[in-house]
Amino acid sequence: MTGRKRAVCSFSGGKDSCLALWHAQQEGLDVRTLLAMFEESGERSRSHAIPGAVMARQARSLGLALQTRTASWKDYERVFVDALKSLRASGCDVAVFGDIDLQAHREWEEKVCAAAGVTARLPLWQRERPSVANEVISAGFRAVVVCVDSRYLGDELCGREYDASFIRELPPNVDVCGENGEFHTFVYDGPNFSVPVPYTIEGFEDVVTAPEYGSLRYRFARLS
């Protein structure tokens, strides 16, 4: 179709980026590429710790190309901008993000997009968080919780299905979307997936961040 803007989706493999991708596709954007940021080792994605092979299965089911970049938190912005510039050179006009209402996140996304010469698009922006959570489930996205912040949630919730039962069990101080980083998810099926993505939870791992990042403890589900 002529006139459609080509887009890349900033992709974590989680529910919000998958829902934002779906909305962008419904809006008529020609999304061709998923851009995912990985740890320096290149083995797992940032924050969600999804292995590259598992995320590649997501991309295949979504029918999209997957581009990954490795970065530390210190050089994350530079690497991300360079990736967007490369995509811009190949004809990408728009970058899609899944943030809901964190203004600092939007400002960063608009800054890096401006530096790369593309437009930031946030399809979920200013939606009520419970509405987003309900749409994830009602639209048919299937997700599993792959990371919990131990300040907010017990270890037993890591590995759980993200569904109405999980949401009901969340403490009152925890956002139903995990928008404040309380938990992260991995989506293995949905309305824009051609087939469910096979995966296995091999076990769990506890990670404590470096002192400069608060010495925070997280529990991760290790996928394969």
JONOR-V103329 format. One record per residue. RES is the residue in three letters. OMEGA is omega in radians with two decimals (* if undefined). Layout:
res=RES omega=OMEGA
res=RES omega=OMEGA
This chain:
res=MET omega=-3.14
res=THR omega=3.07
res=GLY omega=3.12
res=ARG omega=3.12
res=LYS omega=3.10
res=ARG omega=-3.04
res=ALA omega=2.97
res=VAL omega=3.08
res=CYS omega=3.00
res=SER omega=-2.83
res=PHE omega=3.06
res=SER omega=-3.01
res=GLY omega=-3.11
res=GLY omega=-2.98
res=LYS omega=-3.07
res=ASP omega=3.12
res=SER omega=3.10
res=CYS omega=3.11
res=LEU omega=3.10
res=ALA omega=3.08
res=LEU omega=-3.12
res=TRP omega=3.11
res=HIS omega=3.13
res=ALA omega=3.11
res=GLN omega=3.12
res=GLN omega=3.12
res=GLU omega=3.10
res=GLY omega=3.07
res=LEU omega=3.13
res=ASP omega=-3.13
res=VAL omega=-3.11
res=ARG omega=-2.96
res=THR omega=2.94
res=LEU omega=3.10
res=LEU omega=-3.10
res=ALA omega=3.12
res=MET omega=-3.08
res=PHE omega=3.04
res=GLU omega=-3.09
res=GLU omega=-3.14
res=SER omega=-3.09
res=GLY omega=-3.06
res=GLU omega=-3.04
res=ARG omega=-3.11
res=SER omega=3.07
res=ARG omega=3.04
res=SER omega=-3.08
res=HIS omega=3.12
res=ALA omega=3.09
res=ILE omega=3.14
res=PRO omega=-3.12
res=GLY omega=-3.12
res=ALA omega=3.14
res=VAL omega=3.11
res=MET omega=3.09
res=ALA omega=3.07
res=ARG omega=3.05
res=GLN omega=-3.10
res=ALA omega=3.13
res=ARG omega=3.14
res=SER omega=3.10
res=LEU omega=3.13
res=GLY omega=-3.07
res=LEU omega=3.05
res=ALA omega=3.10
res=LEU omega=3.00
res=GLN omega=3.11
res=THR omega=3.05
res=ARG omega=3.09
res=THR omega=-3.12
res=ALA omega=2.90
res=SER omega=3.07
res=TRP omega=-3.08
res=LYS omega=-3.13
res=ASP omega=-3.10
res=TYR omega=-3.06
res=GLU omega=-3.13
res=ARG omega=-3.13
res=VAL omega=-3.13
res=PHE omega=3.12
res=VAL omega=3.12
res=ASP omega=3.12
res=ALA omega=3.12
res=LEU omega=3.11
res=LYS omega=3.11
res=SER omega=3.11
res=LEU omega=3.09
res=ARG omega=-3.14
res=ALA omega=3.13
res=SER omega=3.01
res=GLY omega=3.13
res=CYS omega=-3.11
res=ASP omega=-2.95
res=VAL omega=3.00
res=ALA omega=-3.08
res=VAL omega=3.14
res=PHE omega=-3.06
res=GLY omega=-3.14
res=ASP omega=-3.05
res=ILE omega=-3.06
res=ASP omega=3.11
res=LEU omega=-3.02
res=GLN omega=-3.14
res=ALA omega=3.10
res=HIS omega=-3.14
res=ARG omega=-3.14
res=GLU omega=3.10
res=TRP omega=-3.12
res=GLU omega=3.10
res=GLU omega=3.12
res=LYS omega=-3.10
res=VAL omega=3.10
res=CYS omega=3.11
res=ALA omega=3.14
res=ALA omega=-3.11
res=ALA omega=3.13
res=GLY omega=3.08
res=VAL omega=-3.13
res=THR omega=3.08
res=ALA omega=3.09
res=ARG omega=-3.12
res=LEU omega=-3.04
res=PRO omega=-3.08
res=LEU omega=-2.98
res=TRP omega=3.10
res=GLN omega=2.96
res=ARG omega=3.01
res=GLU omega=-3.06
res=ARG omega=3.08
res=PRO omega=3.10
res=SER omega=3.11
res=VAL omega=3.14
res=ALA omega=3.14
res=ASN omega=-3.14
res=GLU omega=3.09
res=VAL omega=-3.08
res=ILE omega=-3.06
res=SER omega=3.14
res=ALA omega=3.09
res=GLY omega=3.04
res=PHE omega=3.09
res=ARG omega=-3.05
res=ALA omega=3.08
res=VAL omega=3.13
res=VAL omega=-3.05
res=VAL omega=3.11
res=CYS omega=3.01
res=VAL omega=3.04
res=ASP omega=-3.03
res=SER omega=3.05
res=ARG omega=-3.01
res=TYR omega=-2.99
res=LEU omega=3.09
res=GLY omega=-3.12
res=ASP omega=-3.06
res=GLU omega=-3.14
res=LEU omega=3.07
res=CYS omega=-3.06
res=GLY omega=3.13
res=ARG omega=3.00
res=GLU omega=3.05
res=TYR omega=-3.09
res=ASP omega=-3.09
res=ALA omega=3.12
res=SER omega=3.10
res=PHE omega=-3.11
res=ILE omega=3.13
res=ARG omega=-3.09
res=GLU omega=-3.12
res=LEU omega=3.05
res=PRO omega=-3.09
res=PRO omega=-3.09
res=ASN omega=-3.12
res=VAL omega=3.14
res=ASP omega=-3.09
res=VAL omega=3.09
res=CYS omega=-3.04
res=GLY omega=-3.03
res=GLU omega=3.13
res=ASN omega=3.10
res=GLY omega=-3.11
res=GLU omega=3.10
res=PHE omega=3.08
res=HIS omega=-3.07
res=THR omega=3.01
res=PHE omega=-3.12
res=VAL omega=-3.12
res=TYR omega=3.07
res=ASP omega=3.13
res=GLY omega=-3.05
res=PRO omega=3.10
res=ASN omega=3.03
res=PHE omega=3.13
res=SER omega=3.11
res=VAL omega=3.03
res=PRO omega=-3.13
res=VAL omega=3.11
res=PRO omega=3.09
res=TYR omega=3.07
res=THR omega=2.98
res=ILE omega=-3.08
res=GLU omega=-3.10
res=GLY omega=-3.10
res=PHE omega=-3.11
res=GLU omega=3.07
res=ASP omega=-3.11
res=VAL omega=3.06
res=VAL omega=-3.10
res=THR omega=3.12
res=ALA omega=-3.11
res=PRO omega=-3.13
res=GLU omega=3.07
res=TYR omega=2.97
res=GLY omega=-3.10
res=SER omega=-3.10
res=LEU omega=-3.13
res=ARG omega=3.08
res=TYR omega=2.98
res=ARG omega=-3.14
res=PHE omega=2.92
res=ALA omega=-3.14
res=ARG omega=-3.06
res=LEU omega=2.96
res=SER omega=*
